[in-house]
Amino acid sequence: MSAYSILVVDDSWESRDAITAILNTQEDYSVVLAENGQDALHKLHAQTVDLVITDISMPVMDGLALLDHLVKSEPDLPVITFTGFGDLFGIKALERGAEDCIFKPFDSRDFKLRVAKALKYSRLKKYQELLEQKNEELRVLAITDQLTQIYNRRYLQEVLRREFTRAKRYRSRLSCLVADIDHFKQINDLYGHMQGDAVLRELAAMLKSTTREVDIPFRYGGEEFLVLLPETDRRGAEVVADRLRRAAETMPVFRVGAAEVIEDLTLSLSVGISSYPDPRVRTEADLIALADEAMYLAKQHGRNCVMVG
């Protein structure tokens, strides 16, 4: 199994053979050959390579045109150019994004060292990208509620601090909704905890689809959800809250493991609202506390309603 795949592009078969011979003296490279830039692009569509080594002067599509195309379409793919026409072409290639430029006639040992350097850089870059991807996956896991796949309470503290600070600095509006599923314990008791979990997942999906893209839903507690509404005043928050409440009432609940709707199961939400600016809201904790108090007030007023803190 070859460690690296290298595409060699040159209109001269003698030059292609010479480069292939140099590359295969010790290292186990898989060499792909192309006669010009256009041929090289066809080869790249068919397979993945780790490095492109291209002559600059070629018919149909020269090395600089190929380089320009690769810089745009595959910016992480290193390209080494070579030329027999002096420094001017080499400087142009480097300015346009080439990893290196080699001048003919070239020393075989120097050529191999430059290739090895470019491939090492390519591999390090791929490792770095993979590490960044894994770190991002871990970050998403850390801020996501695993059951409902919306943001968790831990991430709420970070987002709330940021949004509250921004609202204070720019004197903008910020509202908060706390919504609790009414009689959720009865759902668990009558239909089982798996069904209760399904209800939480479906309600979280409804929250995401019903609110705006800039609104930020969280799972706040067991059956409690919280939504931050940037650039939204109290009246706007009431509209959103009532829309969520009505959507919950009409949301079908499917039986776990079946495609049937549980006809006798209707959901309802008790929703509390708080908004900034408000003389009672000095900190982000005040914003949540007021919404929480309003939600409990909605419970006391018969549930399935919206109350403003």
N, C-alpha and C positions, 0 to 999 in steps of 0.2 A: 504494500500500500504506500503510494507516494505521499510524502509529507506536504508537498506544495505543488500547485498547478500553475504553470507559467505560460502566458500567451506571448509568442514571439511574432512580431509583425514586420515583414520586410518583403519588397518586391523581388529581391535577388535570392534565388534558391541557394546560391553559394554562401551568402551571408547567413541565411537561416540555418543551413547545415553546420556552418562554423560555430554559430552561437549554441546550437543544440549539442554539439560535440563538447564545447567548453562546460556547459551546464551539467552534462552527464558524466564528466570524468570521475567525480567522487560522490557528489550529492545525489540523492534519489529524487529527482524532480520529474514531474509529469509535464512534458512540453507539448503545447498546442501551437500549430503554425497557421499563419494567415499571410496573404500576399499584399494586402493593403488595408487601409482603415475601414473601408466598407465590409470587406471580408471578415475583419476582426470583430465588427459589431455583430455580424451573423453568428460567429463562433461564441461570442459572449451571451447571446440570447439562448444558445443551446446548452451552455454549461457555465459553471462558476470557476473563476480562477483567482489566484492570490496576488498575481503580479502581471503587469503588461510591460513588455519591453518592445519598443517600437522605433523604427527608423523614422526620421523626420521627412526626408524627401522620397515620396512615392506617388504613383499615378492614382487616379480615381478619387481617393481620399488620403491626404498626406498625414504625417504623424501629428502635426499641430492641430489639424481639424479633428482628428481622433481624440487627442488630448482634451480639447475644448468640450467635446461631447461627453467624455468620461468624467470630467470635473463636475459637469452638471448632473449627469445621470447616476454616476457611481462615485461620489466624492471620497469614499473610504478606500477605493481601489488604488493602490500605488502604481504609478507609471514611471518607468525609466525610458528616456529617449536617448538615441545615439545618432550621431551625424558625422559626416566627413567634410562639412562646409564651415568649420571654424566656430569661434566663440559666439558670434552673433545669433545663430540659430539656437545654440545652447542656452544663452541668456533668455531668449524669447520663451523657450520651453519652460525654464524655471519660473519665469514671471507668470506664466499661464497655468502653473500648478503641478509641474512635473516633480517627482520625488528626487530625481537625479538626472544628469545628462552626461553621457560618455562620448568621447571623441575618438573617431577612427584615425589610424589603426589603434586598437586597444589591447592592452596587456591582459592576458587571460586571468592572471591571478587578481589583478585590480578589478576586472570585470566581475569575477565571482564574489569578491569581497563586497562590492557595491550591491550586488543582487542579494547577498545574505543580509546586509544591513537593511535594505528595503523590506525584505520579508520579515525580519525580526520586528521592525517598527509596525508592520501590518498586523502581526500576531499580537503584539502588545496592545495595539489599538482595539483589536477585537476582544481581547480579554477585558480591557477597560470598559468597553461598551456592554459586555456581558455582565460585568460586576455592577455597572450602573443600573442595568435592567433588573438584576436580582435585588439590588437595594431599593429600587422603586417598588418592586413587588412586595418586599417586606414592609415598606412604608405604608402601602395601601392596606395590607393585612392589619397593620397596627392601628389604623384609623377607621377600619370598617367593622361593623357589627356582623358577625359571621352568620347569624340566623337570617337577618333581613336584608343584608347587603347594602345598607345605607350607612352613613357615618355613625360612629359610636360616641358615647358620652365623653370619653377621653379626648377625642378630637374637638368636641364642642367647646371645651375651655379655650383652646387655641384660636378657633375661628371666632368665637364670641369676643374675645379680647381684641382681636384684629378689627372686627367690624364695629365694635363699640368705640374703639379709639379713632377709627376713620370717621364715624358719624360725629363725634365730638369735634374733631379737628376741622372738618369741612361743614359743620353745622347742617348735616343732612339727617334724614329720617331713618329710623331703624325700629322694626317691630318684631315681636316674638310671640309665637303661638305654642301653647302646651296643650296637647290633645291626649285624652285618656279614653280607652275603649270601655264603654259601660258594661258592667256585669261580666267581665272577662272570666272571672273565676267559674261562673256557671257554664261557660263554653268548655273550659277544661274538664269540669265535673261531668257534664252531659255527653260530650263528644270525645273526650280524651285529650291528652297534652299534645299529641302529634297534630290533631286538628287545630288546637290552639296555636301551635307554631305556624301552621299553614295560614291561619287568619292573620298573624303578625306579618308574615312575608307578603301576603296579598295586600294588606293595608299599606305597608311600606312602599310597594310598587305603585299603589294608587296615589300616595303622597307625591312621589317623584313625577308621575305623569300629570298630576293636576296642578302642581305649582309651576312657577316660571323657572327658566334655566338659572337665573341668578339667585333664586331662593335655595336655602340649604336645609334639607331635612336630616334629623338625627333620631336614633332610638335613644330616648332619654332614660327609660327605666323598663321594668317588666313589660307592661302594656301601655306605656306612655311614650309619646313621640313629641319632638320639639322641632319647630321650623323657624329659622331666622329669615326675615324678610327685609333685605336692604332696600333703601330708598322707598320705604313704604310707611305712610302715616297710619293713625289709628283707624280711620275710615276704610282705607284700603285693606288693612289687616282684617277688619270685620268681614269684608266681602270675601276674602280668601278663606277665612275660617268657616263661614257659612257654606261656601262652595265645597269645602272638604267634608263638612258635616253631612250635607245632602248627598255627596258622592258615596260616603260610607253607608248611608241608609239604603242606597240602591245597588250597592256592590254585591254581586253574586258570590257566595262562598261555596266552593266545590269540595265535595267529600274527598278526604285523603285516599289516594289509590283508586279513585273512580272518576268518571267524567260527568257525574251527576251533581246538580246543585242541591244543597241542603235547604229545602223549601221553608222550613220553620225556623231558620236561623237568620235573623236580621241584625246587622250591626248598628251601633250608634256611638257617637263621640260626644264627650263633654270637653269644650274647648275654652281655654282662658287666653286673654290677649293683654299684652303690655306694649307700650310704645315709648320711644325716645324722640324728641325731648319731652321730659316730664319732670317737674320739680322733685318728685319722689325718687327719680332714677338718677342717682349720682355715680353708681358703678354698674358694671355688667351684671354683678350678682343681684342688684336691685331689679334689673330688667327681668331676670328669670323668676325671682321671688314674686313679683307682682303678677306675672302670667300664671304661675303656679297657684297663687291664692285665688285668682279669678277662675281657674279650672275647678278648684274645690267648691267655689261658690256655685258654679254651673251644676255640680253634682247635687248640691243642696237644693237647687231650684228645679229638681226633677230630671236631671240629665238630658242628654240629646239637645244641648243648647250651647250658645256662645255667650260668654260674659267678658266684660272689659275690666281690667284691673285699674 
